Amino acid sequence: MPVPVTTCKIVNIDNQSGAVNYQSVIVACHLVTVEFCRRLGIALASNLSQHINETVVEANERVNCILRSFVSFVCLVHVRPTVEYNSVLWSPHMISEIDLIEKIQRRFVKRYRLLRNVSYQKRLVRLGLCTLELHRLHFHLIFCYKTVFRLEHVNDNGLSHSLL
């Protein structure tokens, strides 16, 4: 299947301002460097905090829509995938960002009427859930296992050199 080169873009993911711009060419077509790009439901931003904020906004919009229409625990099926999709790539490391994402599930589970007067941790236990942070950790461990035992192909062009 041919790659549509004209739609390809470069997103430099770097925590430093003033990152170096590289000129990249594929099949005589210059690739454009952008700050933010969304393709196939995956949003990438040069600033990971911006990506996390975009994910939180999208998940909150879904929560609000669900809460306006009907409150049911089954609706977590529509919220959690938004927050967990590709979390191995964009997982937050700052406590404020982790809390921001966890707040989505906390807010939704709090609306479950039978458990309103119960603490967040006890609600999760009674509902058979875990925190989103722990769920992301499970995804990371599974990804590491698959990578180590070569069950998942990871293109490591230059990656091993940049980690040393």
Buried (B, 14 or more C-beta within 10 A) or exposed (E): EEEEEEEBEBBEEEEEEEEEEEEEEEEEEEBEBEEBBEEEEEBBBBBBBBBBBBBBEBBBEBBEEBEEEEEEBEBBEEBBEBBBBEBEEBBBEEEEBBEBBBBBBBBBBEBBEEBEEBEBEEBBEEBEBEBBBEBBBEBEEEBEEEBEEEEEEEEEEEEEEEEE
